[in-house]
Amino acid sequence: MKPTQYFSKEYLEHCRTLSPEQIVRFLEDFRLLHGRESPPARSRLISLKVPEPLLAAFKTKAQSIGIPYQTQIKRLMTRWLFDPD
């Protein structure tokens, strides 16, 4: 089952103010990030210090919804990168 995207009123209002150039840039960034024409981008191993209680809670919550915690971290990073605030 594919996830359903819901948009807040604030986000939709923000989208109405975008110029054509901003829309094209967003679409191009999205295509580059999610495009299937080329092989997936290589991943890089990083080291990140996280307080143990925070990491344990994050892992538990990710496990409770059936998502590997590292996948959830990548989803949050992507969402933050493309969220117009």
Order of alpha helices (4+ residues) and beta strands (2+ residues): alpha-alpha-alpha-alpha
